[in-house]
Amino acid sequence: MKSFSLHITLLGELSVSADGKPVNLPASRKARAVLGYLAATGRPIRRERLCELFWDMPDDPRGSLRWALSKLRQVVDQGGVRRIVADRERVTLALDDTHVELRHIWVRLNDDPPLIPPPELREMAELLERSFLEGLEYAGTESFQQWLASERENVRLMHLNVLRRLALHPELTQAETVKWARLWQEATPVEEESARGLVIALAQSGRLEEARQSEAEFHAAAKEAGLPAAGSLLPDLLETPEIDPSVERPGESAQHRQLRKQKIGFCRASDGARIAYATVGEGPPLVKAANWLNHLELDWNSPIWGSTFSACSEFRKFIRYDERGNGLSDWDVNDISMEAFVRDLETVVDALELKRFPLLGISQGCAVSVEYAVRHPERVTGLVLIAGYATGWRIGASAEEQAHREAVLTLTRHGWGTSNPAYRHIFSQTFMPDSKPEDLDWFDEFQRQTTSPENAVRFQEAFGDIDVRDSLAKVNVPTIVFHARGDRRISVDQGRELAMGIPGAEFVPLDSENHIMLGHEPAWRECILRTREFMKEHWI
């Protein structure tokens, strides 16, 4: 195991130790907060960004930052190692020989070991109960407070991840399984999966009456929260010592059964970024390029993606992945760009050793699919493109539209990670203006959980620079392009231009106002049926 000379603790009060001995921190709460931010992000940060986070005008932010960095060098530049590296533009905390416990937990949870040993998971659970950067709530500006709130939510989600792993771990005793399942369920009282986990754990340990009582309490809480009625959580097979996860459970939806069969894996892109992918279903492969925003564990049962993913995996081995910067893939990456998006798709395809397959692209995933098909014509058998475009918003857009997009970037930068959904609602309403209020609420929260405020900005900037116009004419596979006539996010004219640029492409306008098609729409059903007909017609 690698030996670290410096340890930084971000969970609970910030602390630093060198070779096992505590190091005194600066008295300045701002300086400590700067150290916590640099350690948590683990990458170069612009000086302007640090000034914006920690100092209000009319102070001298740059001078204050220089002073804070001079104090922090006394803390982290231990053993003759220079760890704070700064130039005129950026500041970096080099972490090569430094152990940051929160980053270590994140890597372990998102790596691909078969099972994390119970002792390690128990230690993670204890650490993640602590508040992230405790006591530094008001050490910076409002922007810092928003970032801190977002990171604390990420820690909460990591804690839930660990509780879930412990509750479902095959190596624990029944008594300990019940303990962790109860903690998981208490943390998510109206989530069906955690409630089911506790009910099954109680029943398998012989506590049937408690299992029934727990189920009744869950149904009551879900009803009070206004959630749809769930089926029975108590399987018929509880007489057996173990429950076969492949067996259908009473009241369980087809989508949930498919989700349980989903297999998640990880691979690394050429620049080291870890990319998460998932496979589900049987038959020839269908690969979906990533789009804004994905999360392999959260999006399947959603009112937004659930119906589409279920339909895709009905007759195919459906393969999708979280692009870098969001979901289960690495968030702390240096490159978020069109080129990186294509590399990530290449990485997943290579990791799964896929030979021939059709590509499904949605929104900016269409441009990624086009570019991949041109670079790898020997692998792609066809393209299904939905709500796509060939050029981003910085190219060819009116000055008014560009100004609007820049304003949205500013709103995103300052408000994405807050509990107020108004900022994210900007996207939700343009993506799905014809959706139910509860669907919009779900998408608002889903976006917040799926990526960081900074990455949300980086994604939008990268989308603005997309340009695959020169690649369209080089596509030489059957292609069908769908686009909603009333799409408020990407105009139907952009979809039509995409189809016109691809030789022989079929263009299908759909009667909808939604950028993301919803399962209850006639337009969604038409899209699914036409896609299946298209694949049969071309033997894809």
C-alpha positions as CSV (number, residue, x, y, z in Angstrom):
1,M,0.0,0.0,0.0
2,K,1.3,3.5,-0.9
3,S,2.7,5.4,2.1
4,F,1.6,9.1,2.4
5,S,3.7,11.6,4.3
6,L,0.9,14.1,4.6
7,H,-2.8,13.5,5.6
8,I,-5.6,16.0,5.2
9,T,-8.9,15.4,6.9
10,L,-12.0,17.2,5.3
11,L,-14.7,15.3,7.2
12,G,-15.4,17.0,10.5
13,E,-13.0,19.8,11.4
14,L,-10.2,20.4,8.8
15,S,-7.0,18.9,10.1
16,V,-3.5,18.2,8.7
17,S,-0.9,15.7,9.9
18,A,2.7,15.1,8.7
19,D,4.2,11.7,9.4
20,G,1.5,11.0,11.9
21,K,2.0,14.3,13.9
22,P,-0.6,17.1,13.8
23,V,0.3,20.3,12.0
24,N,-0.9,23.6,13.4
25,L,-3.3,25.4,11.0
26,P,-3.6,29.1,10.5
27,A,-5.9,31.0,12.8
28,S,-7.6,32.5,9.7
29,R,-10.8,30.7,8.9
30,K,-10.5,31.9,5.3
31,A,-7.0,30.5,4.9
32,R,-8.3,27.1,6.3
33,A,-11.2,27.2,3.9
34,V,-8.9,27.9,0.9
35,L,-6.9,24.8,1.9
36,G,-10.1,22.7,2.2
37,Y,-11.2,23.9,-1.2
38,L,-7.9,23.1,-2.9
39,A,-7.7,19.7,-1.2
40,A,-11.3,18.8,-2.1
41,T,-11.0,19.8,-5.8
42,G,-7.6,18.4,-6.3
43,R,-6.9,20.4,-9.5
44,P,-5.6,23.8,-10.7
45,I,-7.9,26.6,-9.7
46,R,-7.9,30.1,-11.3
47,R,-6.8,32.9,-8.9
48,E,-9.9,34.8,-10.0
49,R,-12.1,31.9,-8.9
50,L,-10.4,31.7,-5.5
51,C,-10.8,35.5,-5.0
52,E,-14.5,35.2,-6.0
53,L,-15.1,32.4,-3.4
54,F,-13.4,34.0,-0.4
55,W,-13.2,37.8,-0.6
56,D,-15.8,40.5,-1.2
57,M,-15.0,43.7,-2.9
58,P,-13.7,46.4,-2.2
59,D,-11.1,44.3,-0.3
60,D,-7.8,43.5,-2.1
61,P,-8.7,39.9,-3.0
62,R,-5.4,39.1,-4.8
63,G,-3.3,40.5,-1.9
64,S,-5.4,38.5,0.6
65,L,-5.0,35.4,-1.5
66,R,-1.2,35.8,-1.6
67,W,-1.2,36.2,2.2
68,A,-3.4,33.1,2.7
69,L,-1.1,31.0,0.4
70,S,2.0,32.1,2.4
71,K,0.3,30.8,5.6
72,L,-0.8,27.6,3.9
73,R,2.7,26.8,2.6
74,Q,3.9,26.7,6.3
75,V,1.2,24.0,6.8
76,V,1.6,21.7,3.8
77,D,5.1,22.2,2.5
78,Q,6.4,19.6,5.0
79,G,9.5,17.5,4.6
80,G,11.0,19.8,2.0
81,V,8.2,19.1,-0.5
82,R,6.6,22.0,-2.2
83,R,2.9,21.2,-2.4
84,I,1.3,24.6,-3.2
85,V,2.2,25.4,-6.8
86,A,1.1,28.8,-8.0
87,D,1.7,30.9,-11.0
88,R,0.1,34.2,-12.2
89,E,-3.0,32.4,-13.3
90,R,-3.6,29.3,-11.2
91,V,-3.1,27.7,-7.8
92,T,-2.7,24.0,-7.3
93,L,-2.3,21.8,-4.2
94,A,-0.2,18.9,-5.4
95,L,-1.6,15.7,-3.8
96,D,0.9,13.0,-5.2
97,D,2.1,12.0,-1.7
98,T,-0.9,13.3,0.2
99,H,-3.8,11.3,1.6
100,V,-7.2,13.1,1.5
101,E,-9.6,10.8,3.2
102,L,-12.7,12.0,1.3
103,R,-11.0,11.7,-2.1
104,H,-9.8,8.2,-1.1
105,I,-13.4,7.2,-0.3
106,W,-14.7,8.6,-3.6
107,V,-12.1,6.6,-5.6
108,R,-12.9,3.4,-3.7
109,L,-16.6,3.7,-4.2
110,N,-16.3,4.5,-7.9
111,D,-13.5,2.0,-8.7
112,D,-14.4,-1.5,-9.7
113,P,-13.4,-4.0,-7.0
114,P,-15.8,-7.0,-6.7
115,L,-16.6,-6.2,-3.1
116,I,-15.2,-3.7,-0.7
117,P,-14.4,-5.5,2.6
118,P,-16.8,-4.8,5.4
119,P,-14.2,-3.3,7.8
120,E,-13.4,-0.7,5.2
121,L,-17.0,0.1,4.5
122,R,-17.7,0.4,8.3
123,E,-14.8,2.9,8.6
124,M,-16.2,4.9,5.6
125,A,-19.7,4.9,7.2
126,E,-18.3,6.4,10.4
127,L,-16.3,9.0,8.6
128,L,-19.1,10.1,6.3
129,E,-21.4,10.8,9.2
130,R,-19.2,13.9,9.9
131,S,-20.0,17.3,8.4
132,F,-17.8,18.3,5.5
133,L,-15.4,21.1,6.5
134,E,-17.2,21.6,9.8
135,G,-17.1,25.1,11.2
136,L,-16.2,26.8,7.9
137,E,-19.7,27.6,6.8
138,Y,-19.2,31.4,6.6
139,A,-15.5,31.5,5.8
140,G,-16.1,32.8,2.3
141,T,-18.6,34.5,0.1
142,E,-22.1,33.3,-0.9
143,S,-20.4,31.4,-3.8
144,F,-18.3,29.5,-1.3
145,Q,-21.4,28.7,0.8
146,Q,-23.2,27.4,-2.3
147,W,-20.2,25.2,-3.2
148,L,-20.0,23.9,0.4
149,A,-23.7,23.0,0.4
150,S,-23.2,21.1,-2.8
151,E,-20.2,19.2,-1.5
152,R,-22.1,18.3,1.7
153,E,-24.9,16.9,-0.4
154,N,-22.3,14.8,-2.3
155,V,-21.0,13.5,1.1
156,R,-24.6,12.6,2.1
157,L,-25.0,10.7,-1.2
158,M,-21.7,8.9,-0.6
159,H,-22.9,8.0,2.9
160,L,-26.1,6.5,1.4
161,N,-24.0,4.6,-1.1
162,V,-21.9,3.0,1.8
163,L,-25.0,2.2,3.8
164,R,-26.5,0.5,0.8
165,R,-23.4,-1.6,0.2
166,L,-23.3,-2.7,3.8
167,A,-27.0,-3.5,3.9
168,L,-26.6,-5.7,0.8
169,H,-23.1,-7.1,1.6
170,P,-23.1,-11.0,1.4
171,E,-20.4,-11.4,4.0
172,L,-22.2,-9.8,7.0
173,T,-24.3,-11.6,9.6
174,Q,-28.0,-11.3,9.5
175,A,-28.0,-9.1,12.6
176,E,-25.5,-6.7,11.1
177,T,-27.4,-6.6,7.8
178,V,-30.5,-5.6,9.7
179,K,-28.5,-2.8,11.4
180,W,-27.2,-1.3,8.2
181,A,-30.5,-1.8,6.3
182,R,-32.3,0.1,9.0
183,L,-29.8,3.0,8.9
184,W,-30.1,3.1,5.1
185,Q,-33.9,3.1,5.3
186,E,-34.0,5.8,8.0
187,A,-31.8,8.0,5.8
188,T,-34.2,7.6,2.8
189,P,-37.6,6.9,4.4
190,V,-39.7,7.0,1.2
191,E,-37.2,5.2,-1.2
192,E,-38.6,1.9,-2.2
193,E,-35.2,0.1,-2.6
194,S,-34.0,0.9,0.9
195,A,-37.4,0.0,2.4
196,R,-37.4,-3.3,0.5
197,G,-33.8,-4.0,1.8
198,L,-34.9,-3.6,5.4
199,V,-38.1,-5.6,4.9
200,I,-36.1,-8.5,3.4
201,A,-33.3,-8.3,6.0
202,L,-35.8,-8.5,8.8
203,A,-37.7,-11.4,7.2
204,Q,-34.6,-13.4,6.4
205,S,-33.5,-13.1,10.1
206,G,-36.9,-14.5,11.2
207,R,-38.5,-11.3,12.3
208,L,-41.5,-11.5,10.0
209,E,-43.8,-9.3,12.2
210,E,-41.2,-6.5,12.2
211,A,-40.9,-6.9,8.5
212,R,-44.6,-6.4,8.0
213,Q,-44.6,-3.5,10.3
214,S,-41.7,-1.9,8.5
215,E,-43.5,-2.3,5.2
216,A,-46.7,-0.8,6.5
217,E,-44.7,2.2,7.9
218,F,-43.1,2.7,4.5
219,H,-46.4,2.6,2.6
220,A,-47.8,5.2,5.0
221,A,-44.8,7.5,4.7
222,A,-44.9,7.2,0.9
223,K,-48.6,8.0,0.8
224,E,-48.1,11.0,3.1
225,A,-45.4,12.3,0.7
226,G,-47.8,12.0,-2.2
227,L,-45.8,9.2,-4.0
228,P,-47.5,6.6,-6.1
229,A,-48.5,3.4,-4.3
230,A,-45.8,0.8,-4.3
231,G,-46.4,-3.0,-4.6
232,S,-45.7,-5.5,-1.9
233,L,-42.1,-5.3,-0.5
234,L,-42.4,-8.8,1.0
235,P,-41.6,-11.6,-1.5
236,D,-43.4,-14.9,-1.4
237,L,-40.1,-16.8,-1.1
238,L,-39.2,-15.8,2.4
239,E,-39.4,-19.4,3.6
240,T,-36.1,-20.0,1.9
241,P,-32.9,-18.8,3.6
242,E,-31.9,-16.7,0.6
243,I,-33.8,-14.8,-2.1
244,D,-32.7,-15.3,-5.7
245,P,-32.3,-11.7,-7.2
246,S,-33.4,-13.0,-10.6
247,V,-36.8,-14.1,-9.3
248,E,-39.6,-11.6,-10.0
249,R,-41.0,-9.9,-6.9
250,P,-44.7,-9.3,-6.3
251,G,-45.7,-5.8,-7.2
252,E,-42.3,-5.0,-8.7
253,S,-42.3,-3.1,-12.0
254,A,-40.6,-4.5,-15.2
255,Q,-38.3,-1.4,-15.1
256,H,-37.2,-2.3,-11.5
257,R,-36.5,-5.9,-12.5
258,Q,-34.4,-4.7,-15.3
259,L,-32.5,-2.3,-13.0
260,R,-31.6,-5.1,-10.7
261,K,-30.1,-7.0,-13.6
262,Q,-28.1,-4.0,-14.7
263,K,-24.3,-4.5,-14.5
264,I,-22.1,-1.5,-13.8
265,G,-18.4,-1.5,-14.7
266,F,-15.6,1.0,-15.0
267,C,-12.8,1.7,-17.5
268,R,-10.2,4.4,-18.0
269,A,-9.9,6.8,-20.8
270,S,-6.4,7.6,-22.3
271,D,-6.0,10.6,-20.0
272,G,-6.8,8.5,-16.9
273,A,-10.4,9.6,-16.4
274,R,-12.5,6.8,-15.0
275,I,-15.7,6.2,-17.0
276,A,-18.7,4.2,-15.6
277,Y,-20.8,2.1,-18.0
278,A,-23.8,-0.2,-17.6
279,T,-25.2,-3.1,-19.6
280,V,-28.7,-4.6,-19.3
281,G,-30.8,-6.8,-21.5
282,E,-30.0,-9.6,-24.0
283,G,-29.4,-9.7,-27.7
284,P,-27.3,-7.7,-30.2
285,P,-25.8,-4.5,-28.7
286,L,-27.3,-1.0,-28.8
287,V,-24.9,1.7,-27.6
288,K,-26.2,5.1,-26.3
289,A,-23.8,8.0,-26.4
290,A,-23.8,10.1,-23.2
291,N,-25.7,13.4,-23.0
292,W,-26.6,16.1,-20.5
293,L,-26.8,14.7,-17.7
294,N,-26.6,11.0,-16.8
295,H,-26.3,8.9,-13.7
296,L,-26.4,5.1,-14.1
297,E,-27.9,4.4,-10.7
298,L,-30.4,7.3,-10.6
299,D,-31.8,7.7,-14.0
300,W,-33.2,4.2,-14.8
301,N,-36.4,4.5,-12.6
302,S,-36.9,8.1,-13.4
303,P,-40.1,9.6,-14.9
304,I,-37.8,11.1,-17.6
305,W,-35.5,8.3,-18.8
306,G,-37.1,5.1,-17.4
307,S,-39.5,4.4,-20.3
308,T,-36.9,5.0,-23.0
309,F,-34.2,2.8,-21.3
310,S,-36.7,0.0,-20.7
311,A,-37.8,0.1,-24.3
312,C,-34.2,0.0,-25.5
313,S,-33.3,-3.0,-23.4
314,E,-36.4,-5.0,-24.3
315,F,-34.9,-6.6,-27.4
316,R,-31.3,-5.5,-27.2
317,K,-28.3,-5.6,-24.9
318,F,-28.5,-1.9,-24.0
319,I,-25.2,-0.2,-23.2
320,R,-24.9,3.3,-21.8
321,Y,-22.3,5.3,-19.8
322,D,-21.9,8.4,-17.7
323,E,-19.6,10.8,-19.5
324,R,-16.7,12.3,-17.6
325,G,-17.7,15.0,-15.2
326,N,-21.0,13.6,-14.1
327,G,-22.8,10.6,-12.7
328,L,-20.6,7.7,-11.5
329,S,-17.7,8.7,-13.8
330,D,-14.8,10.9,-12.5
331,W,-15.9,14.5,-11.8
332,D,-12.4,15.9,-11.3
333,V,-11.1,15.9,-14.8
334,N,-9.0,18.3,-16.7
335,D,-10.7,18.0,-20.1
336,I,-14.4,18.4,-20.7
337,S,-14.7,18.9,-24.5
338,M,-16.2,17.4,-27.6
339,E,-12.9,15.5,-28.3
340,A,-13.0,14.1,-24.7
341,F,-16.7,13.0,-25.2
342,V,-15.7,11.0,-28.3
343,R,-12.7,9.4,-26.5
344,D,-15.0,8.3,-23.7
345,L,-17.3,6.6,-26.1
346,E,-14.3,4.9,-27.8
347,T,-13.1,3.8,-24.3
348,V,-16.3,2.1,-23.4
349,V,-16.7,0.4,-26.8
350,D,-13.1,-0.9,-26.6
351,A,-13.5,-2.0,-22.9
352,L,-16.6,-4.1,-23.9
353,E,-14.8,-5.4,-27.1
354,L,-17.8,-4.6,-29.2
355,K,-17.4,-5.3,-32.9
356,R,-20.5,-4.0,-34.7
357,F,-23.5,-2.0,-33.3
358,P,-25.9,0.8,-33.9
359,L,-25.5,4.1,-32.0
360,L,-28.3,6.0,-30.2
361,G,-27.6,9.7,-29.8
362,I,-29.8,12.2,-27.9
363,S,-29.1,16.0,-27.8
364,Q,-25.3,16.6,-27.9
365,G,-24.9,12.8,-28.0
366,C,-26.0,13.0,-31.6
367,A,-22.8,15.0,-32.5
368,V,-20.7,12.5,-30.6
369,S,-22.4,9.6,-32.4
370,V,-21.7,11.3,-35.8
371,E,-18.1,11.9,-35.1
372,Y,-17.6,8.3,-33.8
373,A,-19.3,6.8,-36.8
374,V,-17.0,8.8,-39.1
375,R,-13.9,7.7,-37.2
376,H,-14.9,4.1,-36.9
377,P,-17.1,3.2,-39.9
378,E,-16.1,-0.5,-39.5
379,R,-18.0,-0.7,-36.2
380,V,-21.1,1.4,-36.6
381,T,-24.1,-0.2,-38.4
382,G,-26.5,2.7,-38.1
383,L,-27.4,5.9,-36.3
384,V,-30.6,6.8,-34.4
385,L,-30.4,10.6,-33.6
386,I,-32.9,12.3,-31.4
387,A,-33.1,16.1,-30.7
388,G,-29.6,16.7,-32.0
389,Y,-27.6,19.4,-33.7
390,A,-24.4,19.8,-35.7
391,T,-23.2,23.1,-34.2
392,G,-23.2,24.5,-30.7
393,W,-24.7,27.7,-29.5
394,R,-21.5,29.8,-30.0
395,I,-21.6,28.9,-33.8
396,G,-24.1,30.6,-36.0
397,A,-26.4,31.7,-33.1
398,S,-27.7,35.2,-33.0
399,A,-26.1,37.8,-30.7
400,E,-29.2,37.7,-28.6
401,E,-29.1,33.9,-28.2
402,Q,-25.4,34.0,-27.3
403,A,-26.0,36.7,-24.7
404,H,-28.9,34.6,-23.2
405,R,-26.6,31.5,-23.0
406,E,-23.9,33.5,-21.3
407,A,-26.4,34.8,-18.8
408,V,-27.5,31.2,-18.1
409,L,-23.8,30.3,-17.5
410,T,-23.6,33.0,-14.8
411,L,-26.7,31.7,-13.1
412,T,-25.5,28.2,-13.2
413,R,-22.1,29.1,-11.7
414,H,-23.7,30.8,-8.7
415,G,-26.9,28.8,-8.1
416,W,-26.5,25.2,-9.3
417,G,-25.6,23.6,-6.0
418,T,-28.2,25.3,-3.9
419,S,-31.4,23.8,-2.5
420,N,-33.3,26.5,-4.5
421,P,-34.2,24.7,-7.8
422,A,-34.8,28.0,-9.7
423,Y,-31.5,27.9,-11.4
424,R,-31.8,24.3,-12.6
425,H,-35.4,25.0,-13.5
426,I,-34.1,27.1,-16.4
427,F,-33.0,23.8,-18.0
428,S,-35.9,21.7,-16.9
429,Q,-38.5,24.0,-18.4
430,T,-36.7,24.2,-21.8
431,F,-36.0,20.5,-21.8
432,M,-39.6,19.5,-21.0
433,P,-42.1,22.4,-21.1
434,D,-45.0,19.9,-21.6
435,S,-44.2,17.7,-18.5
436,K,-45.9,17.3,-15.2
437,P,-44.8,19.4,-12.3
438,E,-43.6,16.4,-10.4
439,D,-41.5,15.4,-13.4
440,L,-39.9,18.8,-13.5
441,D,-39.2,18.6,-9.7
442,W,-37.5,15.3,-10.2
443,F,-35.3,16.5,-13.0
444,D,-34.4,19.6,-11.0
445,E,-33.1,17.5,-8.1
446,F,-31.6,14.9,-10.5
447,Q,-29.4,17.5,-12.2
448,R,-28.1,18.8,-8.8
449,Q,-27.1,15.3,-7.8
450,T,-25.5,14.4,-11.1
451,T,-22.7,17.0,-11.4
452,S,-21.1,19.9,-9.7
453,P,-21.9,23.6,-10.4
454,E,-18.5,24.1,-12.0
455,N,-18.8,21.1,-14.2
456,A,-22.4,22.2,-15.2
457,V,-20.8,25.4,-16.5
458,R,-17.9,23.5,-18.2
459,F,-20.4,21.2,-20.0
460,Q,-22.4,24.2,-21.3
461,E,-19.2,25.9,-22.6
462,A,-18.1,22.7,-24.3
463,F,-21.6,22.2,-25.9
464,G,-21.3,25.8,-27.3
465,D,-18.2,24.8,-29.3
466,I,-19.5,21.6,-30.9
467,D,-19.1,21.6,-34.7
468,V,-19.5,18.4,-36.7
469,R,-20.7,20.0,-40.0
470,D,-17.6,18.7,-41.9
471,S,-18.3,15.1,-40.6
472,L,-21.9,14.9,-41.7
473,A,-21.2,14.1,-45.4
474,K,-18.8,11.4,-44.4
475,V,-21.4,9.3,-42.5
476,N,-22.0,6.2,-44.6
477,V,-24.5,4.2,-42.5
478,P,-28.3,4.2,-42.4
479,T,-29.4,7.1,-40.3
480,I,-32.8,8.3,-38.9
481,V,-33.2,11.7,-37.3
482,F,-36.1,12.5,-34.9
483,H,-36.9,16.0,-33.7
484,A,-39.8,17.6,-31.9
485,R,-41.5,20.4,-33.9
486,G,-41.8,22.5,-30.7
487,D,-38.5,21.8,-29.1
488,R,-37.5,24.9,-27.1
489,R,-34.0,23.8,-26.4
490,I,-32.8,22.9,-29.9
491,S,-34.9,24.1,-32.8
492,V,-36.5,21.7,-35.3
493,D,-34.5,23.6,-38.0
494,Q,-31.3,22.4,-36.4
495,G,-32.5,18.9,-36.4
496,R,-33.5,19.2,-40.0
497,E,-30.1,20.6,-41.0
498,L,-28.5,17.6,-39.2
499,A,-30.5,15.2,-41.3
500,M,-29.9,17.1,-44.5
501,G,-26.1,17.0,-44.0
502,I,-26.1,13.1,-43.7
503,P,-26.4,11.3,-47.0
504,G,-29.7,9.4,-47.2
505,A,-30.8,10.2,-43.7
506,E,-34.5,10.0,-42.9
507,F,-36.0,12.9,-41.0
508,V,-39.0,12.4,-38.7
509,P,-40.6,15.4,-37.1
510,L,-42.6,14.6,-34.0
511,D,-45.6,16.4,-32.5
512,S,-44.1,17.5,-29.1
513,E,-42.7,20.5,-27.4
514,N,-40.2,18.5,-25.3
515,H,-36.5,18.2,-26.0
516,I,-36.5,15.0,-23.9
517,M,-39.4,12.8,-25.1
518,L,-41.5,11.4,-22.2
519,G,-43.0,7.9,-22.1
520,H,-46.6,9.1,-21.9
521,E,-46.4,11.1,-25.1
522,P,-47.7,9.8,-28.4
523,A,-44.6,11.3,-29.9
524,W,-42.4,9.0,-27.7
525,R,-44.4,5.9,-28.8
526,E,-44.0,7.0,-32.5
527,C,-40.2,7.4,-32.0
528,I,-39.8,4.0,-30.4
529,L,-41.9,2.2,-33.1
530,R,-40.2,4.0,-36.0
531,T,-36.8,3.2,-34.5
532,R,-37.6,-0.5,-34.3
533,E,-39.0,-0.5,-37.9
534,F,-35.9,1.3,-39.1
535,M,-33.6,-1.3,-37.5
536,K,-35.6,-4.1,-39.0
537,E,-35.6,-2.5,-42.4
538,H,-31.9,-2.0,-42.5
539,W,-30.9,-5.2,-40.6
540,I,-29.2,-3.2,-38.0
